[in-house]
Amino acid sequence: MNTASSKWLIAAAPLLFVVMWATGFVVARLSAPHADPLSFLAIRFPIAGLLFAGIAAALGAPWPGRKAAFHAAMAGAFLHGGYLGPVYWAVAHGMPAGVSALIVGLQPLMTAILAAWIVKEAISLRHWIGLAVGILGVALVVWPKLQMGMTGGITPLTTAVNVFGALSIAFGTVYQKRFATALNLASGGAWQYVGATAVVLGFALAMEDFHFDGSFNAWFALGWSVVVLSLGAITLLMLLIRHGGVARVSSLIFLVPGVSALMAYGLFGETLSAVQIIGMAVCAGAVLIVTRRPARPA
């Protein structure tokens, strides 16, 4: 890839990442009636890993040594297995896709705290203000749907499982920045999916029957998950982590809830209230606060 193309990709990566990442919650909802959630991921992750390995071989990419491969697998266990496993399980057990995205939208605060502790990133006052505004926006969107008696899928268990998924991707993001950011995207990605597969396969064997009905929706969800999410979105995430601070990268997650909720509304009829739309706008404002570059003195 030439320098101009590389610069264009890096510049466009945030927008592409948000749109791609948002479809992940829609795919979780689409696949839920047709496949067991953890079993679905136990099929998806090895395919994605093999594709990354094939790309690495075709490009002649260097393969990590034993220690680096371990770090890549650990990062993948948290970034993919520990994150998507709980999210897919919660959505399959009635959590609306839009609400799931909104809960995961709290991840930037978790990431910022972990980054300050583990990676020693400086957290400015502007950043904390942006995070606080973002959390307010997420709360405005989530609150109207957190009616336990009104929506059976939003239960303490599905909510707690979704929060665990947010914690997992927050830790995985920081772990990737701390231990595995210098790895080749293709060969490192292959090892990431080794770790991710180990997590979901173990739980799928213990909890599920590997149901996959072979319908069009099931195959479409699997294909989209592998190509657009596992290859496209994850590669963009690794580029963003490599070229930006962890806390700043994670702030993009604030845009995902609104995009996911709009997709869920269009595809599944998940409704949006005026308060929720205001909350999405507040989330977008938070991203602007956190990601804008301070003006240089004249």
Contacts in CASP RR format, 6 or more apart in sequence:
PFRMAT RR
TARGET T0000
AUTHOR 0000-0000-0000
METHOD contacts of the structure
MODEL  1
MNTASSKWLIAAAPLLFVVMWATGFVVARLSAPHADPLSFLAIRFPIAGL
LFAGIAAALGAPWPGRKAAFHAAMAGAFLHGGYLGPVYWAVAHGMPAGVS
ALIVGLQPLMTAILAAWIVKEAISLRHWIGLAVGILGVALVVWPKLQMGM
TGGITPLTTAVNVFGALSIAFGTVYQKRFATALNLASGGAWQYVGATAVV
LGFALAMEDFHFDGSFNAWFALGWSVVVLSLGAITLLMLLIRHGGVARVS
SLIFLVPGVSALMAYGLFGETLSAVQIIGMAVCAGAVLIVTRRPARPA
1 9 0 8 1.000
9 239 0 8 1.000
10 239 0 8 1.000
10 243 0 8 1.000
13 236 0 8 1.000
13 239 0 8 1.000
13 240 0 8 1.000
14 240 0 8 1.000
14 252 0 8 1.000
14 291 0 8 1.000
16 236 0 8 1.000
17 233 0 8 1.000
17 236 0 8 1.000
17 237 0 8 1.000
17 240 0 8 1.000
17 252 0 8 1.000
18 252 0 8 1.000
18 255 0 8 1.000
18 256 0 8 1.000
18 259 0 8 1.000
19 259 0 8 1.000
20 228 0 8 1.000
20 229 0 8 1.000
20 232 0 8 1.000
20 233 0 8 1.000
20 236 0 8 1.000
21 229 0 8 1.000
21 233 0 8 1.000
21 237 0 8 1.000
21 253 0 8 1.000
21 256 0 8 1.000
22 101 0 8 1.000
22 256 0 8 1.000
22 258 0 8 1.000
22 259 0 8 1.000
22 260 0 8 1.000
22 263 0 8 1.000
23 224 0 8 1.000
23 228 0 8 1.000
23 229 0 8 1.000
23 260 0 8 1.000
23 263 0 8 1.000
24 225 0 8 1.000
24 229 0 8 1.000
24 233 0 8 1.000
24 260 0 8 1.000
25 87 0 8 1.000
25 91 0 8 1.000
25 97 0 8 1.000
25 98 0 8 1.000
25 100 0 8 1.000
25 101 0 8 1.000
25 256 0 8 1.000
25 260 0 8 1.000
25 263 0 8 1.000
25 264 0 8 1.000
26 97 0 8 1.000
26 260 0 8 1.000
26 263 0 8 1.000
26 264 0 8 1.000
26 267 0 8 1.000
27 221 0 8 1.000
27 224 0 8 1.000
27 225 0 8 1.000
27 229 0 8 1.000
28 37 0 8 1.000
28 84 0 8 1.000
28 87 0 8 1.000
28 88 0 8 1.000
28 91 0 8 1.000
28 92 0 8 1.000
28 97 0 8 1.000
28 100 0 8 1.000
29 91 0 8 1.000
29 96 0 8 1.000
29 97 0 8 1.000
29 264 0 8 1.000
29 267 0 8 1.000
29 268 0 8 1.000
30 217 0 8 1.000
30 220 0 8 1.000
30 221 0 8 1.000
30 267 0 8 1.000
31 37 0 8 1.000
31 40 0 8 1.000
31 88 0 8 1.000
31 217 0 8 1.000
31 218 0 8 1.000
31 221 0 8 1.000
31 222 0 8 1.000
31 225 0 8 1.000
32 88 0 8 1.000
32 91 0 8 1.000
32 92 0 8 1.000
32 94 0 8 1.000
33 217 0 8 1.000
34 212 0 8 1.000
34 213 0 8 1.000
34 214 0 8 1.000
34 215 0 8 1.000
34 217 0 8 1.000
34 218 0 8 1.000
34 221 0 8 1.000
35 43 0 8 1.000
35 211 0 8 1.000
35 212 0 8 1.000
35 213 0 8 1.000
35 218 0 8 1.000
35 221 0 8 1.000
35 222 0 8 1.000
36 92 0 8 1.000
36 204 0 8 1.000
36 208 0 8 1.000
36 209 0 8 1.000
36 210 0 8 1.000
36 211 0 8 1.000
36 212 0 8 1.000
37 85 0 8 1.000
37 88 0 8 1.000
37 89 0 8 1.000
37 91 0 8 1.000
37 92 0 8 1.000
37 208 0 8 1.000
38 85 0 8 1.000
38 88 0 8 1.000
38 89 0 8 1.000
38 200 0 8 1.000
38 203 0 8 1.000
38 204 0 8 1.000
38 207 0 8 1.000
38 208 0 8 1.000
39 204 0 8 1.000
39 208 0 8 1.000
39 209 0 8 1.000
39 210 0 8 1.000
39 211 0 8 1.000
39 212 0 8 1.000
40 88 0 8 1.000
40 212 0 8 1.000
40 221 0 8 1.000
40 222 0 8 1.000
40 225 0 8 1.000
41 81 0 8 1.000
41 84 0 8 1.000
41 85 0 8 1.000
41 88 0 8 1.000
41 196 0 8 1.000
41 200 0 8 1.000
41 204 0 8 1.000
42 197 0 8 1.000
42 200 0 8 1.000
42 201 0 8 1.000
42 202 0 8 1.000
42 204 0 8 1.000
42 210 0 8 1.000
43 212 0 8 1.000
43 222 0 8 1.000
44 222 0 8 1.000
44 225 0 8 1.000
44 226 0 8 1.000
44 230 0 8 1.000
45 80 0 8 1.000
45 81 0 8 1.000
45 193 0 8 1.000
45 196 0 8 1.000
45 197 0 8 1.000
45 200 0 8 1.000
45 230 0 8 1.000
46 193 0 8 1.000
46 197 0 8 1.000
47 222 0 8 1.000
47 226 0 8 1.000
47 230 0 8 1.000
48 193 0 8 1.000
48 226 0 8 1.000
48 230 0 8 1.000
48 231 0 8 1.000
48 234 0 8 1.000
49 189 0 8 1.000
49 190 0 8 1.000
49 192 0 8 1.000
49 193 0 8 1.000
49 194 0 8 1.000
49 197 0 8 1.000
49 230 0 8 1.000
50 190 0 8 1.000
51 226 0 8 1.000
51 230 0 8 1.000
51 231 0 8 1.000
52 186 0 8 1.000
52 187 0 8 1.000
52 188 0 8 1.000
52 189 0 8 1.000
52 190 0 8 1.000
52 192 0 8 1.000
52 193 0 8 1.000
52 231 0 8 1.000
53 186 0 8 1.000
53 187 0 8 1.000
53 190 0 8 1.000
54 186 0 8 1.000
54 190 0 8 1.000
55 61 0 8 1.000
55 186 0 8 1.000
56 63 0 8 1.000
56 184 0 8 1.000
56 186 0 8 1.000
56 187 0 8 1.000
56 188 0 8 1.000
56 190 0 8 1.000
59 186 0 8 1.000
61 184 0 8 1.000
61 186 0 8 1.000
61 187 0 8 1.000
62 184 0 8 1.000
62 187 0 8 1.000
63 69 0 8 1.000
63 184 0 8 1.000
63 187 0 8 1.000
64 72 0 8 1.000
64 183 0 8 1.000
64 184 0 8 1.000
64 187 0 8 1.000
64 188 0 8 1.000
64 191 0 8 1.000
68 180 0 8 1.000
68 183 0 8 1.000
69 188 0 8 1.000
69 191 0 8 1.000
71 175 0 8 1.000
71 179 0 8 1.000
71 180 0 8 1.000
71 183 0 8 1.000
72 180 0 8 1.000
72 183 0 8 1.000
72 188 0 8 1.000
72 189 0 8 1.000
72 191 0 8 1.000
72 192 0 8 1.000
73 191 0 8 1.000
73 192 0 8 1.000
73 194 0 8 1.000
73 195 0 8 1.000
73 198 0 8 1.000
74 175 0 8 1.000
74 179 0 8 1.000
74 195 0 8 1.000
75 172 0 8 1.000
75 175 0 8 1.000
75 176 0 8 1.000
75 179 0 8 1.000
75 180 0 8 1.000
75 192 0 8 1.000
76 172 0 8 1.000
76 176 0 8 1.000
76 189 0 8 1.000
76 192 0 8 1.000
76 193 0 8 1.000
76 195 0 8 1.000
76 196 0 8 1.000
77 195 0 8 1.000
77 196 0 8 1.000
77 198 0 8 1.000
77 199 0 8 1.000
78 168 0 8 1.000
78 169 0 8 1.000
78 171 0 8 1.000
78 172 0 8 1.000
78 175 0 8 1.000
79 168 0 8 1.000
79 169 0 8 1.000
79 172 0 8 1.000
79 173 0 8 1.000
79 175 0 8 1.000
79 176 0 8 1.000
79 192 0 8 1.000
79 196 0 8 1.000
79 234 0 8 1.000
79 237 0 8 1.000
80 192 0 8 1.000
80 193 0 8 1.000
80 195 0 8 1.000
80 196 0 8 1.000
80 199 0 8 1.000
80 230 0 8 1.000
80 234 0 8 1.000
81 168 0 8 1.000
81 195 0 8 1.000
81 196 0 8 1.000
81 199 0 8 1.000
81 200 0 8 1.000
82 164 0 8 1.000
82 165 0 8 1.000
82 168 0 8 1.000
82 169 0 8 1.000
82 196 0 8 1.000
82 199 0 8 1.000
82 200 0 8 1.000
83 104 0 8 1.000
83 165 0 8 1.000
83 166 0 8 1.000
83 168 0 8 1.000
83 169 0 8 1.000
83 172 0 8 1.000
84 196 0 8 1.000
84 200 0 8 1.000
85 165 0 8 1.000
85 199 0 8 1.000
85 200 0 8 1.000
85 203 0 8 1.000
86 161 0 8 1.000
86 162 0 8 1.000
86 164 0 8 1.000
86 165 0 8 1.000
86 168 0 8 1.000
87 100 0 8 1.000
87 104 0 8 1.000
87 162 0 8 1.000
87 165 0 8 1.000
89 161 0 8 1.000
90 100 0 8 1.000
90 158 0 8 1.000
90 159 0 8 1.000
90 161 0 8 1.000
90 162 0 8 1.000
91 97 0 8 1.000
91 100 0 8 1.000
93 153 0 8 1.000
93 157 0 8 1.000
93 158 0 8 1.000
94 152 0 8 1.000
94 153 0 8 1.000
94 154 0 8 1.000
94 158 0 8 1.000
95 153 0 8 1.000
95 154 0 8 1.000
95 158 0 8 1.000
95 159 0 8 1.000
95 162 0 8 1.000
96 145 0 8 1.000
96 151 0 8 1.000
96 153 0 8 1.000
96 154 0 8 1.000
96 264 0 8 1.000
96 268 0 8 1.000
96 270 0 8 1.000
97 260 0 8 1.000
97 263 0 8 1.000
97 264 0 8 1.000
97 268 0 8 1.000
97 270 0 8 1.000
98 257 0 8 1.000
98 258 0 8 1.000
98 260 0 8 1.000
98 261 0 8 1.000
98 264 0 8 1.000
98 270 0 8 1.000
99 142 0 8 1.000
99 145 0 8 1.000
99 154 0 8 1.000
100 162 0 8 1.000
100 260 0 8 1.000
101 256 0 8 1.000
101 257 0 8 1.000
101 258 0 8 1.000
101 260 0 8 1.000
101 261 0 8 1.000
102 138 0 8 1.000
102 141 0 8 1.000
102 142 0 8 1.000
102 145 0 8 1.000
102 257 0 8 1.000
102 258 0 8 1.000
102 260 0 8 1.000
102 261 0 8 1.000
103 142 0 8 1.000
103 159 0 8 1.000
103 162 0 8 1.000
103 163 0 8 1.000
103 166 0 8 1.000
104 162 0 8 1.000
104 165 0 8 1.000
104 166 0 8 1.000
104 169 0 8 1.000
104 253 0 8 1.000
104 256 0 8 1.000
104 257 0 8 1.000
105 138 0 8 1.000
105 166 0 8 1.000
105 253 0 8 1.000
105 254 0 8 1.000
105 256 0 8 1.000
105 257 0 8 1.000
106 135 0 8 1.000
106 138 0 8 1.000
106 163 0 8 1.000
106 166 0 8 1.000
107 166 0 8 1.000
107 167 0 8 1.000
107 169 0 8 1.000
107 170 0 8 1.000
107 250 0 8 1.000
107 253 0 8 1.000
108 131 0 8 1.000
108 134 0 8 1.000
108 170 0 8 1.000
108 247 0 8 1.000
108 250 0 8 1.000
108 251 0 8 1.000
108 253 0 8 1.000
108 254 0 8 1.000
108 290 0 8 1.000
109 131 0 8 1.000
109 135 0 8 1.000
110 166 0 8 1.000
110 167 0 8 1.000
110 170 0 8 1.000
110 171 0 8 1.000
111 170 0 8 1.000
111 173 0 8 1.000
111 174 0 8 1.000
111 246 0 8 1.000
111 247 0 8 1.000
111 250 0 8 1.000
112 123 0 8 1.000
112 127 0 8 1.000
112 128 0 8 1.000
112 131 0 8 1.000
112 247 0 8 1.000
112 250 0 8 1.000
114 170 0 8 1.000
114 171 0 8 1.000
114 174 0 8 1.000
115 121 0 8 1.000
115 123 0 8 1.000
115 174 0 8 1.000
115 177 0 8 1.000
115 245 0 8 1.000
115 246 0 8 1.000
115 247 0 8 1.000
115 250 0 8 1.000
116 122 0 8 1.000
116 123 0 8 1.000
116 247 0 8 1.000
118 174 0 8 1.000
118 175 0 8 1.000
118 178 0 8 1.000
119 174 0 8 1.000
119 177 0 8 1.000
119 178 0 8 1.000
119 246 0 8 1.000
121 245 0 8 1.000
121 246 0 8 1.000
121 247 0 8 1.000
123 247 0 8 1.000
126 289 0 8 1.000
126 290 0 8 1.000
126 294 0 8 1.000
127 247 0 8 1.000
127 248 0 8 1.000
127 290 0 8 1.000
129 289 0 8 1.000
130 251 0 8 1.000
130 286 0 8 1.000
130 289 0 8 1.000
130 290 0 8 1.000
131 251 0 8 1.000
131 286 0 8 1.000
131 290 0 8 1.000
133 282 0 8 1.000
133 285 0 8 1.000
133 286 0 8 1.000
133 289 0 8 1.000
134 254 0 8 1.000
134 282 0 8 1.000
134 283 0 8 1.000
134 285 0 8 1.000
134 286 0 8 1.000
134 287 0 8 1.000
136 279 0 8 1.000
136 282 0 8 1.000
136 286 0 8 1.000
137 279 0 8 1.000
137 280 0 8 1.000
137 282 0 8 1.000
137 283 0 8 1.000
137 286 0 8 1.000
138 254 0 8 1.000
138 257 0 8 1.000
138 279 0 8 1.000
138 283 0 8 1.000
140 275 0 8 1.000
140 276 0 8 1.000
140 278 0 8 1.000
140 279 0 8 1.000
140 282 0 8 1.000
141 257 0 8 1.000
141 258 0 8 1.000
141 261 0 8 1.000
141 275 0 8 1.000
141 276 0 8 1.000
141 279 0 8 1.000
141 280 0 8 1.000
141 283 0 8 1.000
143 275 0 8 1.000
144 273 0 8 1.000
144 275 0 8 1.000
144 276 0 8 1.000
145 151 0 8 1.000
145 154 0 8 1.000
145 276 0 8 1.000
146 154 0 8 1.000
147 154 0 8 1.000
148 154 0 8 1.000
148 155 0 8 1.000
148 156 0 8 1.000
170 250 0 8 1.000
173 241 0 8 1.000
173 246 0 8 1.000
173 249 0 8 1.000
173 250 0 8 1.000
174 246 0 8 1.000
176 238 0 8 1.000
176 241 0 8 1.000
177 241 0 8 1.000
177 245 0 8 1.000
177 246 0 8 1.000
180 188 0 8 1.000
181 238 0 8 1.000
181 241 0 8 1.000
181 242 0 8 1.000
183 189 0 8 1.000
183 191 0 8 1.000
185 235 0 8 1.000
185 238 0 8 1.000
185 239 0 8 1.000
189 234 0 8 1.000
189 238 0 8 1.000
192 234 0 8 1.000
193 230 0 8 1.000
204 210 0 8 1.000
212 218 0 8 1.000
237 249 0 8 1.000
240 249 0 8 1.000
240 252 0 8 1.000
241 249 0 8 1.000
247 290 0 8 1.000
248 290 0 8 1.000
248 291 0 8 1.000
251 286 0 8 1.000
251 287 0 8 1.000
251 290 0 8 1.000
251 291 0 8 1.000
252 287 0 8 1.000
252 291 0 8 1.000
254 283 0 8 1.000
254 284 0 8 1.000
254 286 0 8 1.000
254 287 0 8 1.000
254 290 0 8 1.000
255 283 0 8 1.000
255 284 0 8 1.000
255 287 0 8 1.000
257 280 0 8 1.000
257 283 0 8 1.000
258 280 0 8 1.000
258 283 0 8 1.000
261 270 0 8 1.000
261 272 0 8 1.000
261 276 0 8 1.000
261 280 0 8 1.000
262 272 0 8 1.000
264 270 0 8 1.000
265 271 0 8 1.000
265 272 0 8 1.000
END
